[in-house]
């Protein structure tokens, strides 16, 4: 603490609050007091805290007398490669690939924005076999399997190759069903997100189904369902692992767990593979828009992954959540005070980033974001730019006039929506989700149940904790606890912290 000055927390002007929600002033390095002397013993109050800082550091706070509080401050926990909770290492795989893509030097990009040393156009006929180099490790870019695969399905837009070793894992009817569903939503995804590059000049992209993807997580207890590898868009004189084409990779059904975690064919076809197709395609488009078109670097992983999970909602015309998103959201909600969703791409972080972009998409659709007139306009602004990360979000939502405080405001309102949505306690469309019910059984073939965010219920004060980077924390205090502490709750924050908060009664 830099000072022991005590100030009134007070209320702030905020158009989204009212009724049982009050915005409160919070200052770093001082103790602010919240007057709750009118509370009865039978009542309770929830303190909704949120914090953001550019460095992604943890920020300490104390609820109650902070005289003996020991803050964990200025601990640099940010890495776009490292998750902030215990994680399955397979969940950071996309992040590692995206970060590797961000290191591609500018010299690899020619002035015309195409593949350096462009190859002869590649046109394949059904039944053609070819070899692919497929990354086979988490630990680097140099190790790969050489896979022989056959072109088993094609349209004017894409090709499905199946590893010859896995020929029986997906039959002709399975591939046709996947392709038909994908083809039906492909125009909508392109309208929303943009187009992929065409480095091999054949007007198509490819999907390779191979158990090399399954084996990436072999022994870890997790599963990698697919990936896009940006180095495939450059010639082999620069990156020997390149396939010199637009391609991304998918796992195959593995009912017996021969190559890693067992995944039945039915569940693969109903839940996982449709999402993989649109998810990885977003990554391919995102790289093209940021790197080739805008001349920037690959988008940061949390934003890139959030947009890919949002792309899975395309099967419902963006009206409701995709079939695999609720289980990710569940992990975020149950660990909400320990998850910095802008700091990495673990499973729980993906749940948070998806839910945040779901919120922004819906807010754009109803006209609550000044720079984005619709959800489509928001997504296009996020992709058609050389900006990255938080700066990209600020500009996409509120334009050039916005500053770093804009993201903090968005984070706070998102936090209120996470807490209030589906409770019946608000009718404000800025504080609710329409495309996902955060307090219900989900129709996802998993029996997933969402129960809103985890809330820390305090009976003894003081309470000291930290918030990690861009995170939320919900703390419930009983009226009796407040009365026992004199009806006034001191709130103290570490020096240079960037907290905001709401009282919900």
N, C-alpha and C positions, 0 to 999 in steps of 0.2 A: 504494500500500500504506500502510495506517495504522500498521502495526507489523511488526516482523520476528520476533515471537514464534514459536517453533516448538512445535507440539504433536503428540501422537500422533493419527493419524487414527482409529485404533481401530475397533471394530465396534459396530453398534447393534442393538437389538432390533427385529426385523422378521419377522413371521410368514410372509411370502411367500418368504423366502430360505432357503438351505440347500444342501448339496451343494457345487457349484462356484460358487455366488453368495454374495458377502458384502457386506452393506451397510456403508458407511464414513461416519464423521463428517467433515463438512467445515464449516469456519468461514470467514466473510468476514473480510478484512483481516488474516489470519494465514497462516503457512505450516504446513500439516499434513503429516506424514511417514507414508508407507505402507511398512511393513516387508515387503519381498519377498525377504529374504535366503535363503529356502529354494528360490528358483527355479533351475532348471537352464537351461543355454544352449539346450536344444532345446525348452523350453516357451515359452508366450506367455500374456499376460494382456490382457483387454480392460477398459478403464476406461469405464464407461457413466455419463456425466454428464447431468444435467438441471437446468434452472433455471427459476424463475418469479418474476416480480415484477409487482405491480399496475400499474406505470407502463408496462410493456412495453419497458423500456430494455435495451440490450445490457450484458452482464456479462462481464468479462475473467477469464481464468484462465491459469495457467502450469503445465505439467507439467515437472518438473525444477527445477534451481536457478533461483530467481526474482530473483536479485540485480540483474540488469540488465533485468528484464522491464518492458515499457511497456504498461500496460493501456489499452484503449479503454473508458473507464468513463463512466457517466452520460450517454451519448449518447441523446437522446430520439428513438428511431426509431419510436415507436408512433403509428400512426394506423389507425383502423378503415376507412380508405379506401385505404391505401397498402400494397402488398405489399412484402416485404422481399427479394425476389430479382427478377432480370430477368423481366418478365412481359408477356404479351400483354394489352394494355389491355382487350380484350373480357372478360377474366376478372374484372375488377372491376366490371362493369356492374351485376350484382345488388347488390353492396355499395353502390354509389352510390344505387340505388333504395331500399334498406333504410334507409340513412342519411337520405335525404330524408324517408322516412316517419316517422323518429324525430323530425323537426322539426315535424310536424303539431301545431299548438297545441291546448291543452286545450279552448279555446273551440269547436273544431270538433266536439267530442263532446257531444251532449246528455245530459241526465240519464238517459234511458232506454237509452242505449248504442246508439242507432241513427243512421242517416244524418241529419245536420242538413238540414232542409228536405226530408224524404222525398218521393220522387216517386210518381206513380201506378203501381200494380203493372204490370209489363211481361210480357205473355204473347204469345209469337210462335208462328206455325205454320210447318211445314216449307215451305221455298221462299221465306219472307219475306226481303226484303232490308232492310238498314239500314246506316247509316254509323257508323264508329268513328273516334275520334281515337287515333292510335297514335304514341307517342313515337318520334322518328326521329333522336335524337342522344344522345351520351354526355354532352354538356357542360351540360345544363340541362333544366328542366322546361317551357320555353315553346314548344319547337319540335315540331310533330307533323304527320303526314300524315293527311288525311281519307280513309278507306278505305271503299269500298262492298263489303259482303260479303253472302253468301246463307247462310241457315240450311240446312245440308245433312244434318244428323243430330241427333236429339234423343232423350233418355231422360227419365225422371221426375226425374233429378238434374242433368243437364248438357246443354249444346247445343254443337254444332260449327258454327262459321261459317267459311267459306272466302272469302278475298278474291276478288272477281270477276276480278281480273287473273290469279289463280292457279288458276282453275277446273279446268285440266287437270292440275295438279300432284298432286292426290289424287282418285282416282275413288271411286265409291260403295263398291266392295269394300274399298278401302284404309281409308276412313273407318269402315266397319262393323267391320273387323278391329281397328282401334285402339280404337273405342268398346267393343267386346265385351270386349277384354282389360282396358281401364280399368274398365269396369263391374264386372268380376269381382273386382277388388281394391279398389274404392272403399269397400265396407263395412269392410274390414280397415283401410284407412288412416284412416277416420273413427273406428273403435274405438281405434286407437292414438293419433292426433293430435288429434282433436276435429272441430269443424264450422266451416265458413265462415260469414260473416255473411249476411244477406239484406236488403240495403239497398233493393232494388227490389221486395221482397215477392212474388217469383214462385216461390220455393222451388227455384231452379236457379242454377247458375253457367255461364258461357260460356267457350269456348276459341275464339280467333280465329287461324286459320292465314293468315299473310300474309308476303310477301317483304320488307315493310318491316323485319321482324325480321332477315332475312338481311343487309339493307343497313346495319344498325347497325355491322357490322364490316367493311364494304366498304373495301378498300384497306389493311387492317391485317394481313391474312394469317391472322386468327383467325375465329372464328364465335361469334355469340350464337345459342343454340338456342331461347331463350324467356325470358319475364320476366313477373312480376306487378308491378303498379303500384298502390300503395295509394291514390293520389289518386283513382282511379276510384270509390272508395267514398264520396266526398263530392260535394256538389252543385256545380253550375257557378258559383254565385255566390261560392263560396270558391276553387275551382280550375277555371279555364276549360277545362283539358285533360280534366277528368273525363268518363267515360262513364256515371256514375251507376248502376253495376251491378257485380256480381261477374264479372270477366272477367280472363283472362290470355292471353298471346300466345305463339304458336309460329312458328318458321321453317317454310319449305316445302322439299321436296326441290328441289335445283338442280343437276342433273347437269352442266350446261355452265358453271356458275359465272357466270351472267348477273348475279347480284345480290351476289356476294362469293365466298367459298370454295365450290368445287364439292363437292357432297355428293350421291351417287347416291340414287335412289329406294329401292333395295333396302336400302342401309345405313341410310337415314333410318328406314325402317319396322322394321328388325330391331333397331337399336341405339339410335337417338337419340329418336325420337318417343315410344315408350312411357315412357321415363324422364322426358321433359319433362312429360308429363301429371301424373305423381304428384309430381314435384319441385316444379313451380310451384303445384300444389294445396296442398302443405305450407306454402308461403309465405303463401298466402291464409288458411289456417287459423291459422297462427302469428300473423298480424297481428290477426285477429279475437280470438283468445284473449288476447293481450297487451294490445291497445288497447281494443277494445270491451267485452270481458267483464271483464278484470281492471283496466281503467282505467289501465294503464301506458303505456310507450312501446314502439315496435317493437324486437324482439330484435336484438342485435348481429349483424353480418353473419357472423362465423365460426361462431357457434352456429346461426344460421338456415340457413346454407348446409350445414353439417355434417348437420343434421337433414333437409334436403331430399335430400341425396345418400343418407342412410340410408333415406329413404322409397323410393328406387329399388329397395331390396332387398325391397320388398313383394311383387314378382312371384315370389319364391322363398319366400313366407311368412316372411320374415326369417331364413331358415335359412342363406342364403349371399349373397354379394355380387351386386349388380345388374350387368348386363352392361357398363356403361360405367365402373363404379367402379375396376376394376383399373388402367386406364391412368392415372387420377388418383393412385392409391396409388403407382404406379411413380415418378411425378415427385417425390412426397414422399420416398420411400425413397432415391432416388438423390441427393437434395440435403438429406438430413435435418439436417445440422448447420447449414444456412443457412436453414431454414424455421421461422418462428414461426407455427404454425398458428392461434393465437388473435389474430393481428394483422392479418388481412385475408382476402381471398378470391380470390387468384390461383389458377391451376390447381394448383400444388404445395401451396399452403395448403389448398385444398379437399380434396386427397388426404389431408393430415394430419388435418384436422378430421373428415372422414368416418371415417378409421380410428380416431380417438380415440373417436367416438361408437359405432362398431361395437364397440369394446372395452368401453365402458361398458354397452351394451345386453346384450352377452353375459355380462358380470359380474353384471348384475342378474338375468338369466335363471337363473343357477346359484346365486343367493343370496348373492353376495359384496359387495353394497352394502346398508348397514344401513337406509337410508330407502326403498329401492325394491325391492319384493318380486318384481318381474318386469321384463322389458324394457318391456312396455306401461306399467307403473306409472312407470318412469323417464321415458319420453317424456311421459306425462301431467303429471308433476311439472315437467318442463321447459317445457311449454306453458301449463299452467293456473296462471299466476303473473304478477305484475308485476315479478319479479326479472329481471335481464338478465346475460348474460355469465358471467364466472367465478363471481360470487356465486350465480347461478342454478344452475350445475353443482354447487357445494358443497352448496347446500340440497337439490337434487334427489337427490343421491347419499347424503348423510349427515345431512340434517335440520338443525334449529336449533342443535344442540349443536356442530356443526362450525365450524371457523374457516379462515383462509386457508391454514394448513398442510395442510388436507385436499386441496386441489387439487394442491399440490406432491407429496403422497404418491401421488395418482392418476397424476400425470404420470410419476413414477418407475416405478411398476409398469407403466404403459403402455409406457414405454421398454424395460423388461425383456422384455415380451411381443413388442415389435417385433423385438428382437434374438434371442430364444430360440425364438419360435414356429416350428414345423416343422423344427427342427434335431435333434430327438431328444435334446436335452440336459436336458429337464425334463418332468415329468409333472404339474406343479402347474397346475391349471386357472386360476389367477390370472395365469399367465405365458404363456398361449397363446391364439391365436385359433382358433375352431372354424369360422367361416363364410367364411374366406378363407385360402388357403395363400400365405404370403409368400415361398415359395421354390419356385415352379413355373410352368409354362406355364399361362396363363389361357384359359378358354373364352369369348372375348369378340369373336370375328370379327376380331381385330386381330393375333393372335399375340403378345400382350403376355407378357413373361416377367418375373416378380418374383424377385429374387435377395437378398432381405433388405435391411437398411439399409446405406448406404455407411459404410465404416470407414476412418478415417485410420490408416495404419500408419506408426509413427515408428521411425526408426533413430538419429536425433540429437536430443539434448536440450540445452538447454530448448526447449520448444515453447509458444508463446503464441498464444491465440486468444480468440474471444468466443462467447458463446451469445446468441441474439437472443430476448428475451422468453420465451415458453413453448416451449422447444426442447430437442432432444436432441443429444448428441454421443457418438460411439463411437470410442475411440482404442485401437489395438492396440500393445502393447509386446512385443518379443521378450525372451526370457530373457537373451540375450547383452547387449542394450541395458541391461537392468536390472543385470546383473552389472557392466558397464562403468561404471555410475553408483553403484557401491558397495552395490547390493542394497536401497537405500532410495530411494523416489521422493517428492520434495517436491511438494506440490500447493498452489498459491497462488491466492487469489481476491481480486478487487477489493473495496474497502470497500463494505459494505451489500449485497453479493451474496447471493443466496438459492439456493445450489447444493445438490444432493444427488448421491450417487453410489453405484455398485456396482462391485465387482471381480468379473469373470467369468473363471474359470481353466479 
